[in-house]
Amino acid sequence: MIVVMEQNATEEQIQHMTERVQSLGLKAHVIQGTERTVIAAVGDERVTKASSLESGPGVAEVMPILAPYKVASKELKSEPTRIKVLDYQAGAGVVGVMAGPCSVENEEQIVSSAKAVKKAGATALRGGAFKPRTSPYSFQGMKEEGLKLLALAREETGLAVVTEVMTSEEVDLVAKYADVLQIGARNMQNYRLLEAVGKSDRAVLLKRGASATVDEFLLAAEYVLNEGNPNVMLCERGIRTFEGHTRFTLPLATVPYLHKKTHLPVIIDPSHGTGHAYMVPDMSVAAVAAGADGLIIEVHPTPETAASDGYQTLSFDQFESTMARCQKVAAACDKEVCTMPQ
């Protein structure tokens, strides 16, 4: 349920009602908007006397949340959420771009990639240190050494670092080096991992599972939010269908649908969503036109020699051209692409 506070409610009244919600055995999530403050009371309402909240000081009304995902729902927060990590921003009219190689391979590769994507306009560096691969014989990543190289690239460029964490036991290690914790498609329903990143102070990029419904996707985000971490970005990276002309099917209709249902930023991954480098620029532009709050794009100094996913990776020149097109489309749609301060 939602406890809607009056516009002139004091901090003392908000704190009092937060404690009242908790005394009923429910979790209290305080959301302060520009027009109102609401308290999401989340938990098993059947064992509480929730109606007693209506008489609390400073309370305007108490309303049920009908969506199965409570904190992620637009019923709780009508205004779009903007995520800010260092100079990276995404949401509420700002398009944030994460870019870099699929895997961290060596210092020269990751640092040169960071400098190139920054020059083109990206504000976050993506790169895999831990790589979940379908085959156990494929390159599995440099692990902590890769994390150290990502941190080195951040020192040299100021870009926020985005990298995947695969197990709950590794959350603290990855958070030591990264600014955004990525939950890959294979782990979207790894609930212990979702709870672990929910306890972290790092922003979370949650990728949709290849066979997951949108409701399942949002409920996965709810696990993170319910642990107290409000900084969640939803990443559509394509779903598995009967089509074979692309690696996955990238449903851009997900963008306006999610904007209708949730306040969380929606990021598009055109690299995994298509699996073909030549498609990535057009799908990036289309994603911005559809209202996406951000992009995550694979970029490598020499895609043909990449340790993983080179076939869907852009060169530096291709990425620069793609960014220029995306900036034009964003401006036409009354949005702006987040850039580093000069």
N, C-alpha and C positions, 0 to 999 in steps of 0.2 A: 504494500500500500504506500501511498504518498501522503506525508503530512505537509500541507502547504501553509507556510507561515505568512502572516500579514506583511504588507510592504514596510510598515514601520516597526516590525518586530526587532527587539533588541538582541544583542549577542547573548545576554544572560538568558533570555527566553528561548533562544535557539539551543543553547547549551542544556537548559533544563529539559526541553523536549527530546533532545538527543539522549539524555540519560533516562528519560521515561521510556523511550523506545527500547533501549538496551535492558531496562528492568523487566520488560515483558518477554525477554529471551530472544529478541530480534536484533539483527545487525542494523546499525544506523549509518547511512551514507548521506552526508550533508552536501547538497549541490547549491552553490550560490550563483544565481543568474543575474542578468542586468535588471530584471524587473521583480524577481521574487527569489526567496530562498525556500527550497523544499528539502525534506528529510525522507529518504527512502527507507522504509521499515521492511527489511527483507528477512524471511524465515517462514516457519510454519505458523501461520496466523490462526490456525484452528485451536491452538492451545493457549491463546492469549485473549485478553479483553481489549482488543484494539479500538473498539468504539469509544473507550474512555479517553482516548487521545484528543478527541474533538473538543473537549472542554479545557484543554491546556492553555496556558497564557500565551498570547500572540499567535494562536492557531487560527487560520482562516477556514480551512476545511481539510477533511481526510478523504482521500479518493483511492479506489482500488487500481492496481496496475494489471491490466488484462493480459498483456503479452507474457509468455512464459519466461522471457529474459527480462529481468526487472531493471537493473541498473543501466543496461545498454539501451533500454527503450526510450523512444522519443516522448512517451507519456511522462517519463520522469523529468527529462531535460529537453525542452523544445529547441533550444539554441544549439547550433553545431559546435562541437568541441574542436579546439585547435591545439594540436600537440606541438610543443616547443622543446627542442633538444639542441643546446648550443645555438648555432645559427640556422639549424634546420627547423622549418615550420610546415605543418600540413593541416588543412581544415579551415572552415569558416572563410572561404574565399581565397585561400592561399594554397598553391600547388607546390608541394615539396618533392624534390627528385633525389633519389638514392641511386648511385651508380658505381660500378666497379666490377672486378672479375668474379666469376663463379667461385674460384678457389684462390686462396693466397698461395703463391708458389715460391717467391723469393723476394728479397728487399727491393731490388730494382723494379720488378714487375708491379708490386703494390704501391710503391711510392710514385712511380711514373704515372700509374693509373689515377692515383689520387690527385696529382697535379693537373692531369688532363681533364678529368671530370669537373674539377673545381673551375678551371678556366672556361669550360663550356657552360657552367651555370648550376651544377649540382651542389647541394649543401650537405650531403651525407655520402659516405663511402661504404659500399657493401663489399663483402668478401668473406668467403667461407674458410674458417679454420678447422671446424669439425664438419665433415661432409658425409651425410647419410647417402649411401649409394646402393642401388638395387643389387649389384654384384659385389661380393666380398673381395673380388680381385681388382676392383676399380680404385682409383686414388681416393684415399680417405681423409686427406687434409693434413696440415702440419700441426694441428692441435695447438698447444699453448705457445709454441714458437710462432705459429701463424697469428695468434692473438697479439703477441708482442710486436710483430711487424705492423699489424693494423694500428696499434697504439703509436708506433713510430710515425706512420703516415699521418695520423691525426696531429701529432706534434708539428709536423712540417707544413700542414695545410690548414688546420683548424676545422676540418670536416668532422662531423659526427660519425661515429663508427657503428655500423649495423652488421651483426653476425649472428649465426644460428647457435642456439643452445639445444642439446639433444636429450639431456637427462636432468632430473631434478638435482642430482648430486653435483652437477657441473655449473649450476646457476651462479654461485658465488664466484667461481673462477672466471667465467665469461664476463660477469658484471664488473670484475676488477679492471677489465680492459675495454669493454664495449659501452656504448651509450644507449643503444637500442638492442634489445634481445629479440631475435627472430625465432618464432615457433614455426617450423616447417610443416608442409602439408601432411607428411606422414605422422606428425605428432599432434595434429589439431585436436584429437580426442584423447591425448595422454593427460588425464585429469590431474595426476600428481604433479606433472611438470607445469601445467597451467596454474595450479595453486602455488607452486614454488615461485614462478615469476610474478605472481600476484602479490607475493610478500616482498618483492624486490622494489627498489626505488628507481629502476630503469624503465624507460618506455618499452612497450612491447609491440612488435609487428607480428600479427597472427595471420598465417596463411590458411586459406580454405582447403580442406581435404579434397582430393580428386573426385570423390564420390559423395561428398557431404551436401546436404540440403542447406539452404540459407538459414533456416531455423536452427539447425545443428551448429552451424557456423557461429551464429549469435549466442547460442548457449555456451559454446566453448569460450567466447569472449567474456561471458558472464562469470565463468570460473575465476578469471583473472581479476575482474572488477570486484567480485564479491570478497576477495582477499584484501581489498583496499587500494589497489593500484588503478588509478583512473586513466592512465596514459596508454590507451590501447588503440592501435590502428588495425583496421581490417584489410587484408590483402587478398584480392581476387587474382588467382594465378592459373585459372582454367580448370575445367572439369573433364572427366573422362566420358566420352560419348562414342557412338558408332563411327564417327568420322575418322578418316585416316590421313587427310591431307595436312593436318597440323598435329603437333605433339599432343596438345589438349585442345578443347574447345573453349575459347575465351568469351564468356557471355557478358558483354558490356552493359546489358540491361540490368545486371546486378547493381550497377552504380546508382541509378535513380531509385531502384527498389530499396536498397539499403538506406539511402538518404531519407526515404519515406518512413522507415522503421526505426532508425537509430541515429543518435547524435554523433557517433564515432566517425572519424575520418576513414575514407575508403581509398585504398591504394591499389593500383593495377600493375601486374607483372606481365608485360607483353613478351618478355623473353621466354619464360616457361609456358605462357599461354599459347604461343604459336610454335615455338621450337625451330623457327627459321629466321635468320638474321634479316633477310630481305623484307620480312613482314613487320618487324619490330618498329621501324619509324612510323609507318602508317597507323599501326594499332596504338602507338603512343599518342599520336595526334588525335585519333578517334576517342581515346580514353579521356583526354583533357576536354574535348568537345562534349562528351557525355556527362561531364561534371566530376570526374575523379579528383580527389584531393592530393594525389601524388602518384609517382611512378617509381618502380624499382627496375633498373635496366642493367643487363650484363654488358660490361665493356672491358676490353683487353687490348694490350699493346699490339699483339699479333694473334688474332682469334684462331688462326689455323694451327697454332702450336699450343693452344690452351690445354691445361691438364684435364679440364672437364667442360662440357657444354659449349665448345667452340662454335658449333654449327648455329647457335642461336645468339651469339655474342657480337656486339658492334665493335668496330675499330674506333679509334679516337676521332677521326674525321667524320665518320658516320654519326657518332653520338653528338658531336658539335652541330651538325646539320639538323639532327632530330630536335635538339634543344631549341634551336632558332625557330623551327616550325611550331613547336609546342608553345613558345612564348607568344607568338603571333595569335594562335588560336585562343590561348588563355585571355589575352587582352580583348579579343573580340567577344568573349563570353563574360566580360566584366570580372575576371579573376587575374591574379598575378602569380608568376612563378617565383618562388622564394629564391633569393640570391644572397651571396655573402656580402657583407658591408664592405665598401671600398675604403 
